[in-house]
Amino acid sequence: PQANLEQAAGLLQAARDKGACLAVLPENFAGYGGDYRALAAEYAMLEQWLCEQAARLGMAIIGGSVPSLSRPDGEPVPAPRVRTRSLAVTADGEIVGRYDKLHLFDAQVQDAQGQYRESDLFEPGETIVTVPLAGVQVGLAICYDLRFPALAQRLVSAGAELLVYPSAFTAVTGAAHWELLLRATAVQTGCYVLGANQCGQHGPRRASYGHSMLVSPWGDVVASLENAPGALVAPLDLATMNELRQRMPVQQHQRLRIEGPYDAN
């Protein structure tokens, strides 16, 4: 993954140079496709790399996702699967949150790949995670999780102000639903929503949509990229977010309580 890490380091530096205090990398930022168990053997190195980058830059980082051979309790993940894990790192280089992707993309898409079966490669997580980073309460999620509003509702009920979705939305599903889902999630939760998406071509059959963006709690696209690598930097206005939540207290009006554990199977 060395070339990917070098590119990621350059983009993190560019974000910091633009004044960012929190950066979010996309899903599978260190390596996409191939042998995930082999890449997962480098998990400790990837954790250390994220911590070193955060401390070097003095900037909190959410490491999109990296494959892990173990569960949060230390038990090994049975072969051939791995966990796909998002890591939240403070500006001091300390890991304060680990989130394992809950929802796995098993779907038929009208593209050259056709059939996607993440459950053949990954074991789902069981828990939701929110963490304080850079002065904001962040709800962690990954890619396909964006299609499940119950998760977003659980995260905002746990105090989230910013929902992050490191992703690898395909060119087809991204063109149809990426912006729509991000904006709808922001409006429904009253949160800022950030989607950091993979971009470009991954071999002959798979392409990602790109178009990373930040959406306001009102559903406006605050800033976005095209289908190309880049460092997108934009401010969060938490005072305006809180004012909106007071004027339109959707969460207080919620009558259906989303409770209980997720089915790990």
MARKOL-76583 format. One record per residue: residue number from 1; residue in three letters; x, z, y of N, C-alpha, C in turn. Coordinates in Angstrom, 2 decimals, padded with zeros to 5 digits, always signed. Layout:
NUM_Ala_X_Z_Y_X_Z_Y_X_Z_Y
...
//
This chain:
1_Pro_+000.80_+000.00_-001.24_+000.00_+000.00_+000.00_+000.82_+000.00_+001.28
2_Gln_+002.13_-000.22_+001.16_+003.00_-000.02_+002.33_+002.61_-000.89_+003.52
3_Ala_+002.29_-002.16_+003.28_+001.92_-003.04_+004.39_+000.66_-002.56_+005.08
4_Asn_-000.31_-002.08_+004.29_-001.54_-001.55_+004.88_-001.26_-000.31_+005.72
5_Leu_-000.40_+000.56_+005.21_-000.08_+001.78_+005.96_+000.65_+001.45_+007.26
6_Glu_+001.52_+000.46_+007.22_+002.22_+000.08_+008.44_+001.25_-000.47_+009.48
7_Gln_+000.29_-001.29_+009.03_-000.70_-001.81_+009.97_-001.58_-000.68_+010.50
8_Ala_-001.99_+000.24_+009.62_-002.81_+001.36_+010.05_-002.07_+002.23_+011.06
9_Ala_-000.78_+002.47_+010.82_+000.02_+003.27_+011.75_+000.07_+002.62_+013.13
10_Gly_+000.21_+001.30_+013.15_+000.24_+000.59_+014.42_-001.08_+000.69_+015.17
11_Leu_-002.19_+000.60_+014.44_-003.51_+000.70_+015.07_-003.78_+002.13_+015.55
12_Leu_-003.34_+003.12_+014.79_-003.49_+004.50_+015.23_-002.69_+004.75_+016.51
13_Gln_-001.49_+004.20_+016.56_-000.68_+004.34_+017.78_-001.37_+003.67_+018.96
14_Ala_-001.94_+002.49_+018.72_-002.64_+001.78_+019.79_-003.83_+002.58_+020.29
15_Ala_-004.56_+003.21_+019.36_-005.70_+004.03_+019.76_-005.26_+005.22_+020.59
16_Arg_-004.17_+005.86_+020.16_-003.67_+007.02_+020.91_-003.20_+006.60_+022.30
17_Asp_-002.55_+005.44_+022.38_-002.07_+004.95_+023.67_-003.23_+004.69_+024.63
18_Lys_-004.42_+004.41_+024.07_-005.61_+004.18_+024.90_-006.35_+005.47_+025.21
19_Gly_-005.82_+006.60_+024.74_-006.40_+007.89_+025.08_-007.28_+008.50_+024.01
20_Ala_-007.30_+007.95_+022.81_-008.15_+008.49_+021.75_-007.67_+009.87_+021.32
21_Cys_-008.63_+010.76_+021.03_-008.29_+012.07_+020.46_-008.79_+012.20_+019.03
22_Leu_-009.58_+011.23_+018.57_-010.07_+011.19_+017.19_-010.12_+009.74_+016.75
23_Ala_-009.53_+009.44_+015.60_-009.51_+008.07_+015.08_-010.11_+008.05_+013.68
24_Val_-010.80_+006.95_+013.36_-011.42_+006.78_+012.05_-010.91_+005.49_+011.43
25_Leu_-010.32_+005.59_+010.25_-009.85_+004.43_+009.50_-010.96_+003.94_+008.57
26_Pro_-010.94_+002.68_+008.15_-012.00_+002.16_+007.27_-011.87_+002.64_+005.83
27_Glu_-012.88_+002.35_+005.06_-012.88_+002.65_+003.62_-011.71_+001.92_+002.96
28_Asn_-011.08_+002.59_+001.99_-009.98_+001.99_+001.22_-008.90_+001.39_+002.14
29_Phe_-008.53_+002.13_+003.18_-007.60_+001.59_+004.17_-006.21_+001.33_+003.59
30_Ala_-005.83_+002.06_+002.54_-004.48_+001.91_+001.99_-004.39_+000.80_+000.95
31_Gly_-005.52_+000.40_+000.40_-005.51_-000.64_-000.62_-006.92_-000.93_-001.09
32_Tyr_-007.27_-002.20_-001.15_-008.64_-002.58_-001.48_-008.63_-003.43_-002.75
33_Gly_-009.44_-003.02_-003.74_-009.46_-003.74_-005.00_-008.25_-003.39_-005.87
34_Gly_-008.13_-004.06_-006.98_-007.01_-003.80_-007.87_-007.22_-002.56_-008.71
35_Asp_-006.13_-001.92_-009.10_-006.15_-000.77_-010.00_-006.25_+000.51_-009.16
36_Tyr_-007.46_+001.06_-009.05_-007.65_+002.24_-008.22_-007.01_+003.48_-008.84
37_Arg_-006.91_+003.55_-010.14_-006.24_+004.72_-010.74_-004.74_+004.69_-010.45
38_Ala_-004.16_+003.51_-010.41_-002.75_+003.42_-010.03_-002.56_+003.84_-008.58
39_Leu_-003.46_+003.39_-007.70_-003.36_+003.79_-006.30_-003.64_+005.28_-006.14
40_Ala_-004.57_+005.81_-006.96_-004.90_+007.23_-006.88_-003.71_+008.11_-007.26
41_Ala_-002.79_+007.57_-008.05_-001.58_+008.32_-008.38_-000.74_+008.58_-007.13
42_Glu_-001.01_+007.81_-006.06_-000.31_+008.01_-004.79_-001.10_+008.90_-003.83
43_Tyr_-002.12_+009.61_-004.35_-003.01_+010.39_-003.49_-002.25_+011.41_-002.64
44_Ala_-001.34_+012.14_-003.25_-000.59_+013.16_-002.51_+000.22_+012.52_-001.38
45_Met_+000.79_+011.36_-001.65_+001.54_+010.65_-000.61_+000.62_+010.22_+000.52
46_Leu_-000.60_+009.75_+000.19_-001.53_+009.31_+001.22_-002.03_+010.48_+002.06
47_Glu_-002.29_+011.61_+001.40_-002.65_+012.82_+002.15_-001.54_+013.18_+003.13
48_Gln_-000.32_+013.20_+002.64_+000.82_+013.57_+003.48_+000.98_+012.58_+004.63
49_Trp_+000.79_+011.29_+004.34_+000.91_+010.27_+005.38_-000.10_+010.50_+006.49
50_Leu_-001.34_+010.80_+006.13_-002.37_+011.06_+007.13_-002.02_+012.28_+007.98
51_Cys_-001.56_+013.33_+007.32_-001.19_+014.54_+008.06_-000.02_+014.28_+009.00
52_Glu_+000.95_+013.52_+008.55_+002.11_+013.20_+009.39_+001.71_+012.36_+010.59
53_Gln_+000.83_+011.38_+010.37_+000.38_+010.54_+011.47_-000.38_+011.36_+012.51
54_Ala_-001.28_+012.23_+012.04_-002.06_+013.06_+012.96_-001.16_+013.96_+013.79
55_Ala_-000.21_+014.62_+013.13_+000.70_+015.52_+013.84_+001.62_+014.76_+014.79
56_Arg_+002.09_+013.61_+014.36_+002.98_+012.80_+015.20_+002.29_+012.36_+016.48
57_Leu_+001.02_+011.97_+016.35_+000.28_+011.43_+017.49_-000.46_+012.51_+018.27
58_Gly_-000.61_+013.70_+017.68_-001.44_+014.72_+018.31_-002.89_+014.27_+018.41
59_Met_-003.38_+013.65_+017.34_-004.71_+013.05_+017.32_-005.37_+013.32_+015.98
60_Ala_-006.61_+013.80_+016.00_-007.34_+014.00_+014.76_-007.62_+012.64_+014.10
61_Ile_-007.61_+012.62_+012.77_-007.82_+011.37_+012.04_-008.79_+011.61_+010.89
62_Ile_-009.71_+010.70_+010.70_-010.53_+010.66_+009.49_-010.03_+009.49_+008.67
63_Gly_-009.40_+009.83_+007.55_-008.80_+008.82_+006.69_-009.86_+008.19_+005.81
64_Gly_-010.49_+007.16_+006.35_-011.59_+006.41_+005.75_-011.94_+006.80_+004.35
65_Ser_-011.19_+006.29_+003.38_-011.29_+006.79_+002.01_-010.02_+006.44_+001.25
66_Val_-009.67_+007.34_+000.34_-008.55_+007.11_-000.58_-009.01_+007.51_-001.98
67_Pro_-008.53_+006.83_-003.02_-008.93_+007.18_-004.37_-008.22_+008.44_-004.86
68_Ser_-008.95_+009.27_-005.61_-008.39_+010.52_-006.12_-008.67_+010.63_-007.62
69_Leu_-007.67_+011.12_-008.35_-007.82_+011.32_-009.80_-008.50_+012.64_-010.14
70_Ser_-008.77_+013.47_-009.12_-009.35_+014.78_-009.40_-010.60_+015.03_-008.57
71_Arg_-011.42_+015.95_-009.07_-012.61_+016.41_-008.35_-012.20_+017.51_-007.37
72_Pro_-013.12_+017.89_-006.47_-012.76_+018.95_-005.51_-012.33_+020.25_-006.16
73_Asp_-012.85_+020.55_-007.37_-012.47_+021.79_-008.05_-011.17_+021.66_-008.84
74_Gly_-010.52_+020.50_-008.75_-009.27_+020.28_-009.44_-009.39_+019.67_-010.82
75_Glu_-010.61_+019.60_-011.35_-010.81_+018.98_-012.65_-010.53_+017.48_-012.58
76_Pro_-009.92_+016.91_-013.63_-009.62_+015.47_-013.59_-010.88_+014.62_-013.72
77_Val_-010.87_+013.48_-013.07_-011.95_+012.51_-013.22_-011.68_+011.70_-014.48
78_Pro_-012.62_+011.64_-015.43_-012.38_+010.90_-016.66_-012.10_+009.42_-016.38
79_Ala_-011.08_+008.88_-017.05_-010.77_+007.46_-016.94_-011.96_+006.65_-017.46
80_Pro_-012.19_+005.46_-016.91_-011.33_+004.73_-015.97_-011.68_+004.95_-014.51
81_Arg_-012.54_+005.93_-014.21_-013.03_+006.08_-012.84_-012.14_+007.01_-012.01
82_Val_-012.37_+006.98_-010.69_-011.73_+007.89_-009.74_-012.81_+008.36_-008.77
83_Arg_-012.48_+009.33_-007.94_-013.32_+009.67_-006.78_-012.82_+008.84_-005.60
84_Thr_-013.71_+008.50_-004.68_-013.30_+007.87_-003.42_-013.58_+008.87_-002.31
85_Arg_-012.53_+009.31_-001.62_-012.57_+010.52_-000.80_-012.16_+010.25_+000.64
86_Ser_-012.95_+010.79_+001.56_-012.62_+010.74_+002.98_-011.97_+012.06_+003.37
87_Leu_-010.90_+011.98_+004.14_-010.12_+013.15_+004.53_-010.18_+013.34_+006.04
88_Ala_-010.52_+014.56_+006.47_-010.57_+014.90_+007.89_-009.35_+015.74_+008.24
89_Val_-008.55_+015.26_+009.19_-007.27_+015.88_+009.53_-007.26_+016.23_+011.01
90_Thr_-006.85_+017.45_+011.34_-006.78_+017.87_+012.74_-005.57_+017.25_+013.43
91_Ala_-005.53_+017.40_+014.75_-004.41_+016.89_+015.53_-003.11_+017.63_+015.22
92_Asp_-003.21_+018.78_+014.54_-002.02_+019.51_+014.11_-001.54_+019.08_+012.73
93_Gly_-002.27_+018.16_+012.10_-001.87_+017.68_+010.78_-002.42_+018.50_+009.63
94_Glu_-003.50_+019.24_+009.86_-004.10_+020.07_+008.82_-005.38_+019.42_+008.29
95_Ile_-005.50_+019.33_+006.96_-006.72_+018.80_+006.36_-007.79_+019.89_+006.39
96_Val_-008.92_+019.58_+007.04_-010.00_+020.57_+007.18_-011.29_+020.12_+006.49
97_Gly_-011.29_+018.92_+005.93_-012.49_+018.46_+005.24_-012.17_+017.36_+004.25
98_Arg_-012.83_+017.42_+003.09_-012.72_+016.38_+002.08_-014.12_+016.03_+001.61
99_Tyr_-014.47_+014.76_+001.69_-015.81_+014.31_+001.29_-015.69_+013.21_+000.26
100_Asp_-016.36_+013.38_-000.89_-016.39_+012.37_-001.93_-017.68_+011.56_-001.82
101_Lys_-017.55_+010.26_-001.79_-018.68_+009.34_-001.59_-019.81_+009.63_-002.57
102_Leu_-021.01_+009.81_-002.01_-022.18_+010.16_-002.82_-022.84_+008.95_-003.47
103_His_-023.02_+007.89_-002.70_-023.83_+006.75_-003.15_-022.92_+005.57_-003.47
104_Leu_-023.07_+005.03_-004.66_-022.19_+003.97_-005.15_-022.92_+002.64_-005.16
105_Phe_-022.21_+001.61_-004.72_-022.79_+000.28_-004.47_-022.87_-000.51_-005.77
106_Asp_-024.00_-000.44_-006.44_-024.29_-001.26_-007.61_-025.39_-002.23_-007.20
107_Ala_-025.03_-003.45_-006.87_-026.01_-004.35_-006.28_-025.61_-005.80_-006.53
108_Gln_-026.60_-006.67_-006.40_-026.39_-008.11_-006.49_-026.43_-008.68_-005.08
109_Val_-025.36_-009.36_-004.68_-025.26_-009.93_-003.34_-025.08_-011.43_-003.46
110_Gln_-025.71_-012.16_-002.57_-025.62_-013.62_-002.60_-024.33_-014.08_-001.91
111_Asp_-023.21_-013.78_-002.58_-021.91_-014.28_-002.12_-021.09_-014.67_-003.34
112_Ala_-019.83_-015.02_-003.14_-019.01_-015.49_-004.25_-018.75_-014.41_-005.28
113_Gln_-018.75_-013.15_-004.87_-018.57_-012.04_-005.80_-019.79_-011.86_-006.68
114_Gly_-020.97_-011.89_-006.06_-022.22_-011.78_-006.80_-022.56_-010.35_-007.17
115_Gln_-022.05_-009.88_-008.29_-022.38_-008.54_-008.79_-021.33_-007.52_-008.35
116_Tyr_-021.82_-006.42_-007.80_-020.95_-005.30_-007.43_-021.37_-004.08_-008.24
117_Arg_-020.40_-003.40_-008.85_-020.69_-002.21_-009.65_-019.64_-001.14_-009.38
118_Glu_-019.82_-000.45_-008.27_-018.87_+000.61_-007.93_-018.88_+001.73_-008.95
119_Ser_-020.01_+001.94_-009.62_-020.08_+003.04_-010.58_-019.18_+002.81_-011.78
120_Asp_-018.72_+001.58_-012.00_-017.73_+001.33_-013.05_-016.35_+001.85_-012.64
121_Leu_-016.12_+001.95_-011.33_-014.81_+002.31_-010.79_-014.74_+003.73_-010.26
122_Phe_-015.88_+004.21_-009.74_-015.88_+005.49_-009.03_-016.89_+006.46_-009.63
123_Glu_-016.56_+007.74_-009.55_-017.48_+008.81_-009.90_-018.07_+009.36_-008.60
124_Pro_-019.40_+009.55_-008.52_-019.99_+010.00_-007.26_-019.67_+011.46_-006.96
125_Gly_-019.68_+011.79_-005.68_-019.54_+013.18_-005.26_-020.84_+013.91_-005.36
126_Glu_-020.84_+015.19_-004.92_-022.03_+016.03_-005.04_-022.44_+016.73_-003.75
127_Thr_-021.57_+016.79_-002.76_-021.84_+017.66_-001.61_-021.71_+016.91_-000.29
128_Ile_-022.43_+017.42_+000.72_-022.28_+016.89_+002.07_-021.21_+017.70_+002.79
129_Val_-020.61_+017.08_+003.81_-019.51_+017.73_+004.52_-019.64_+017.44_+006.01
130_Thr_-019.61_+018.51_+006.82_-019.44_+018.38_+008.26_-018.24_+019.22_+008.67
131_Val_-017.49_+018.72_+009.65_-016.29_+019.42_+010.10_-016.17_+019.33_+011.62
132_Pro_-015.62_+020.37_+012.26_-015.32_+020.27_+013.69_-013.97_+019.57_+013.88
133_Leu_-013.97_+018.52_+014.68_-012.75_+017.78_+014.97_-012.77_+017.34_+016.43
134_Ala_-011.70_+017.59_+017.13_-011.53_+017.10_+018.50_-012.74_+017.44_+019.38
135_Gly_-013.30_+018.63_+019.17_-014.38_+019.09_+020.03_-015.75_+018.57_+019.70
136_Val_-015.91_+017.94_+018.54_-017.21_+017.41_+018.13_-017.44_+017.74_+016.66
137_Gln_-018.69_+018.01_+016.30_-019.03_+018.28_+014.90_-019.29_+016.94_+014.21
138_Val_-018.50_+016.65_+013.19_-018.51_+015.33_+012.56_-019.14_+015.42_+011.17
139_Gly_-020.08_+014.53_+010.90_-020.66_+014.39_+009.57_-019.98_+013.25_+008.84
140_Leu_-019.44_+013.53_+007.65_-018.67_+012.54_+006.90_-019.56_+011.77_+005.93
141_Ala_-019.37_+010.46_+005.88_-020.07_+009.59_+004.94_-019.18_+008.37_+004.72
142_Ile_-019.54_+007.54_+003.73_-018.74_+006.36_+003.42_-019.65_+005.19_+003.08
143_Cys_-019.53_+004.10_+003.80_-020.07_+002.78_+003.49_-021.53_+002.78_+003.04
144_Tyr_-021.78_+002.63_+001.73_-023.14_+002.50_+001.19_-024.00_+003.71_+001.53
145_Asp_-023.38_+004.85_+001.82_-024.13_+006.02_+002.28_-025.00_+005.70_+003.49
146_Leu_-024.61_+004.69_+004.27_-025.34_+004.32_+005.48_-026.78_+003.91_+005.18
147_Arg_-027.04_+003.47_+003.97_-028.39_+003.02_+003.61_-029.31_+004.17_+003.20
148_Phe_-028.84_+005.40_+003.28_-029.62_+006.53_+002.79_-029.87_+007.52_+003.94
149_Pro_-031.02_+007.38_+004.61_-031.29_+008.23_+005.77_-031.39_+009.71_+005.43
150_Ala_-031.70_+010.05_+004.18_-031.76_+011.47_+003.80_-030.40_+012.13_+003.98
151_Leu_-029.33_+011.41_+003.71_-027.99_+011.98_+003.91_-027.73_+012.22_+005.39
152_Ala_-028.05_+011.24_+006.22_-027.86_+011.41_+007.66_-028.67_+012.59_+008.18
153_Gln_-029.89_+012.75_+007.65_-030.74_+013.87_+008.07_-030.12_+015.20_+007.66
154_Arg_-029.57_+015.25_+006.45_-028.91_+016.48_+006.00_-027.71_+016.81_+006.90
155_Leu_-026.97_+015.79_+007.28_-025.79_+016.01_+008.11_-026.16_+016.51_+009.51
156_Val_-027.18_+015.92_+010.11_-027.58_+016.38_+011.45_-028.20_+017.77_+011.36
157_Ser_-028.89_+018.06_+010.27_-029.44_+019.41_+010.09_-028.32_+020.44_+009.95
158_Ala_-027.16_+019.99_+009.47_-025.99_+020.86_+009.34_-025.18_+020.93_+010.63
159_Gly_-025.67_+020.29_+011.70_-025.02_+020.41_+012.99_-024.24_+019.20_+013.47
160_Ala_-024.29_+018.10_+012.73_-023.48_+016.93_+013.11_-023.90_+016.37_+014.47
161_Glu_-022.91_+016.00_+015.26_-023.11_+015.31_+016.53_-022.62_+013.87_+016.46
162_Leu_-021.68_+013.63_+015.57_-021.12_+012.30_+015.34_-021.14_+012.03_+013.84
163_Leu_-021.75_+010.93_+013.42_-021.74_+010.51_+012.02_-020.75_+009.36_+011.89
164_Val_-019.85_+009.46_+010.92_-018.85_+008.40_+010.73_-019.05_+007.74_+009.38
165_Tyr_-018.95_+006.41_+009.39_-019.14_+005.62_+008.18_-017.97_+004.66_+008.02
166_Pro_-016.83_+005.13_+007.48_-015.78_+004.21_+007.08_-016.34_+003.29_+006.00
167_Ser_-016.14_+001.98_+006.13_-016.91_+001.07_+005.30_-016.12_-000.16_+004.89
168_Ala_-016.72_-000.89_+003.94_-016.27_-002.23_+003.55_-017.50_-003.08_+003.31
169_Phe_-018.41_-003.09_+004.30_-019.61_-003.92_+004.19_-019.20_-005.38_+004.01
170_Thr_-019.86_-006.06_+003.10_-019.53_-007.46_+002.83_-019.95_-008.34_+004.00
171_Ala_-019.42_-009.57_+004.03_-019.79_-010.50_+005.09_-021.29_-010.77_+005.08
172_Val_-021.89_-010.85_+003.90_-023.32_-011.15_+003.79_-024.17_-009.96_+004.20
173_Thr_-023.92_-008.79_+003.58_-024.74_-007.62_+003.91_-024.45_-007.12_+005.32
174_Gly_-023.23_-007.31_+005.78_-022.90_-006.88_+007.13_-023.62_-007.69_+008.19
175_Ala_-023.65_-009.02_+008.02_-024.34_-009.87_+008.99_-025.82_-009.53_+009.05
176_Ala_-026.39_-009.15_+007.91_-027.82_-008.86_+007.86_-028.16_-007.46_+008.35
177_His_-027.33_-006.46_+008.00_-027.78_-005.07_+008.13_-026.85_-004.12_+008.85
178_Trp_-025.59_-004.46_+009.05_-024.60_-003.50_+009.56_-025.02_-002.88_+010.90
179_Glu_-025.17_-003.71_+011.92_-025.55_-003.18_+013.23_-026.93_-002.54_+013.19
180_Leu_-027.86_-003.16_+012.47_-029.22_-002.62_+012.35_-029.20_-001.20_+011.80
181_Leu_-028.46_-000.97_+010.72_-028.42_+000.35_+010.09_-027.73_+001.38_+010.98
182_Leu_-026.64_+000.99_+011.61_-025.93_+001.92_+012.49_-026.82_+002.35_+013.66
183_Arg_-027.50_+001.40_+014.26_-028.35_+001.72_+015.41_-029.56_+002.54_+014.99
184_Ala_-030.17_+002.18_+013.86_-031.33_+002.94_+013.38_-030.94_+004.38_+013.05
185_Thr_-029.78_+004.56_+012.43_-029.32_+005.90_+012.09_-029.10_+006.74_+013.34
186_Ala_-028.53_+006.13_+014.37_-028.30_+006.85_+015.62_-029.62_+007.29_+016.25
187_Val_-030.59_+006.39_+016.29_-031.88_+006.72_+016.90_-032.60_+007.80_+016.11
188_Gln_-032.58_+007.69_+014.79_-033.32_+008.64_+013.95_-032.72_+010.04_+013.99
189_Thr_-031.42_+010.14_+014.18_-030.76_+011.44_+014.12_-030.43_+012.02_+015.49
190_Gly_-030.41_+011.19_+016.53_-029.95_+011.66_+017.83_-028.46_+011.93_+017.86
191_Cys_-027.71_+011.26_+017.00_-026.26_+011.41_+016.92_-025.56_+010.15_+017.42
192_Tyr_-024.31_+010.31_+017.83_-023.43_+009.15_+017.90_-023.12_+008.72_+016.47
193_Val_-023.01_+007.41_+016.26_-022.71_+006.88_+014.93_-021.57_+005.88_+015.07
194_Leu_-020.54_+006.08_+014.26_-019.38_+005.19_+014.28_-019.21_+004.53_+012.92
195_Gly_-019.15_+003.22_+012.92_-018.87_+002.46_+011.71_-017.51_+001.79_+011.82
196_Ala_-016.57_+002.18_+010.95_-015.24_+001.58_+010.92_-015.16_+000.71_+009.68
197_Asn_-015.26_-000.60_+009.86_-015.46_-001.51_+008.73_-014.22_-002.35_+008.44
198_Gln_-013.97_-002.57_+007.16_-012.95_-003.53_+006.75_-013.30_-004.90_+007.31
199_Cys_-012.30_-005.77_+007.44_-012.56_-007.11_+007.95_-011.73_-008.13_+007.18
200_Gly_-012.15_-009.39_+007.28_-011.36_-010.47_+006.72_-011.62_-010.73_+005.25
201_Gln_-010.76_-011.56_+004.67_-010.90_-012.04_+003.30_-010.07_-011.19_+002.35
202_His_-010.68_-010.80_+001.22_-009.98_-010.04_+000.19_-009.97_-010.89_-001.09
203_Gly_-009.04_-011.82_-001.19_-009.03_-012.69_-002.35_-010.07_-013.79_-002.22
204_Pro_-010.25_-014.58_-003.28_-011.12_-015.76_-003.18_-012.61_-015.46_-003.17
205_Arg_-013.03_-014.26_-003.63_-014.47_-014.03_-003.81_-015.06_-012.96_-002.91
206_Arg_-014.24_-012.27_-002.14_-014.76_-011.13_-001.39_-014.29_-011.18_+000.06
207_Ala_-015.24_-011.04_+000.97_-014.93_-010.96_+002.40_-015.71_-009.81_+003.01
208_Ser_-015.08_-009.09_+003.94_-015.75_-008.01_+004.65_-016.14_-008.47_+006.05
209_Tyr_-017.13_-007.78_+006.60_-017.80_-008.24_+007.82_-017.07_-007.85_+009.11
210_Gly_-016.29_-006.77_+009.08_-015.67_-006.30_+010.31_-016.70_-005.73_+011.28
211_His_-016.55_-006.03_+012.57_-017.49_-005.59_+013.61_-017.64_-004.06_+013.63
212_Ser_-016.51_-003.36_+013.59_-016.56_-001.90_+013.79_-017.20_-001.62_+015.14
213_Met_-017.99_-000.52_+015.20_-018.68_-000.23_+016.46_-019.06_+001.23_+016.57
214_Leu_-019.24_+001.65_+017.82_-019.78_+002.97_+018.14_-021.15_+002.78_+018.77
215_Val_-022.13_+003.55_+018.28_-023.51_+003.46_+018.76_-023.91_+004.81_+019.36
216_Ser_-024.59_+004.77_+020.49_-025.03_+005.99_+021.16_-026.29_+006.55_+020.50
217_Pro_-026.64_+007.82_+020.79_-027.87_+008.40_+020.23_-029.14_+007.66_+020.67
218_Trp_-029.06_+006.88_+021.72_-030.20_+006.08_+022.17_-030.27_+004.74_+021.44
219_Gly_-029.25_+004.44_+020.65_-029.22_+003.21_+019.88_-028.49_+002.06_+020.54
220_Asp_-027.82_+002.32_+021.65_-027.04_+001.28_+022.32_-025.66_+001.15_+021.67
221_Val_-025.18_-000.08_+021.55_-023.81_-000.30_+021.09_-022.88_-000.02_+022.26
222_Val_-022.13_+001.06_+022.15_-021.23_+001.47_+023.23_-020.01_+000.56_+023.30
223_Ala_-019.47_+000.21_+022.14_-018.30_-000.67_+022.06_-018.21_-001.22_+020.65
224_Ser_-017.61_-002.41_+020.52_-017.51_-003.02_+019.19_-016.32_-003.97_+019.14
225_Leu_-015.89_-004.25_+017.92_-014.85_-005.24_+017.65_-015.48_-006.48_+017.02
226_Glu_-014.70_-007.54_+016.93_-015.11_-008.72_+016.17_-014.63_-008.55_+014.73
227_Asn_-014.62_-009.62_+013.97_-014.17_-009.58_+012.58_-012.65_-009.76_+012.54
228_Ala_-011.96_-008.75_+013.09_-010.50_-008.78_+013.15_-010.01_-007.35_+013.31
229_Pro_-008.78_-007.06_+012.86_-008.24_-005.71_+013.06_-008.13_-005.38_+014.54
230_Gly_-008.31_-004.11_+014.86_-008.19_-003.69_+016.25_-008.36_-002.19_+016.38
231_Ala_-008.03_-001.69_+017.56_-008.20_-000.28_+017.89_-009.32_-000.17_+018.91
232_Leu_-010.48_+000.26_+018.46_-011.65_+000.41_+019.32_-011.70_+001.83_+019.86
233_Val_-011.67_+001.98_+021.17_-011.67_+003.30_+021.80_-012.84_+003.38_+022.78
234_Ala_-013.64_+004.44_+022.65_-014.80_+004.63_+023.53_-015.09_+006.12_+023.62
235_Pro_-015.68_+006.57_+024.74_-015.95_+008.00_+024.93_-017.27_+008.43_+024.31
236_Leu_-017.36_+009.72_+023.97_-018.62_+010.35_+023.57_-019.10_+011.20_+024.74
237_Asp_-020.36_+011.04_+025.11_-020.97_+011.83_+026.18_-021.92_+012.83_+025.53
238_Leu_-021.38_+013.99_+025.14_-022.19_+014.97_+024.42_-023.24_+015.61_+025.31
239_Ala_-022.97_+015.70_+026.62_-023.97_+016.27_+027.53_-025.21_+015.39_+027.57
240_Thr_-025.01_+014.08_+027.65_-026.15_+013.16_+027.64_-026.86_+013.20_+026.30
241_Met_-026.09_+013.32_+025.21_-026.70_+013.43_+023.88_-027.60_+014.66_+023.80
242_Asn_-027.11_+015.79_+024.29_-027.91_+017.02_+024.24_-029.14_+016.93_+025.13
243_Glu_-029.00_+016.26_+026.27_-030.16_+016.06_+027.15_-031.22_+015.20_+026.45
244_Leu_-030.77_+014.16_+025.77_-031.70_+013.31_+025.03_-032.40_+014.09_+023.93
245_Arg_-031.65_+014.93_+023.25_-032.26_+015.74_+022.17_-033.29_+016.72_+022.72
246_Gln_-033.09_+017.18_+023.95_-034.08_+018.07_+024.56_-035.32_+017.30_+024.99
247_Arg_-035.12_+016.10_+025.52_-036.26_+015.31_+025.98_-037.06_+014.75_+024.82
248_Met_-036.38_+014.43_+023.72_-037.03_+013.87_+022.55_-036.57_+014.68_+021.32
249_Pro_-037.15_+015.86_+021.11_-036.66_+016.78_+020.07_-037.14_+016.41_+018.67
250_Val_-036.68_+015.27_+018.20_-037.13_+014.75_+016.91_-036.85_+015.75_+015.79
251_Gln_-035.67_+016.37_+015.81_-035.32_+017.27_+014.72_-036.24_+018.49_+014.68
252_Gln_-036.68_+018.96_+015.83_-037.61_+020.08_+015.87_-038.99_+019.69_+015.34
253_His_-039.32_+018.42_+015.44_-040.63_+017.94_+014.99_-040.63_+017.56_+013.52
254_Gln_-039.47_+017.62_+012.88_-039.35_+017.22_+011.47_-040.19_+018.15_+010.60
255_Arg_-041.12_+017.59_+009.84_-041.99_+018.39_+008.98_-041.65_+018.23_+007.51
256_Leu_-040.89_+017.22_+007.17_-040.45_+017.03_+005.79_-039.02_+017.54_+005.68
257_Arg_-038.82_+018.59_+004.92_-037.50_+019.18_+004.79_-036.74_+018.52_+003.65
258_Ile_-035.56_+018.03_+003.98_-034.70_+017.40_+002.98_-033.80_+018.49_+002.44
259_Glu_-034.12_+018.99_+001.26_-033.39_+020.12_+000.70_-033.02_+019.86_-000.75
260_Gly_-032.21_+020.79_-001.29_-031.85_+020.71_-002.69_-030.58_+019.92_-002.92
261_Pro_-029.96_+020.09_-004.09_-028.71_+019.41_-004.39_-028.93_+017.94_-004.69
262_Tyr_-027.88_+017.16_-004.51_-027.91_+015.77_-004.94_-027.68_+015.70_-006.44
263_Asp_-028.23_+014.66_-007.06_-028.03_+014.42_-008.48_-026.67_+013.76_-008.66
264_Ala_-025.76_+014.48_-009.27_-024.39_+013.96_-009.43_-024.31_+012.84_-010.45
265_Asn_-025.37_+012.57_-011.16_-025.35_+011.50_-012.15_-025.85_+010.19_-011.59
//
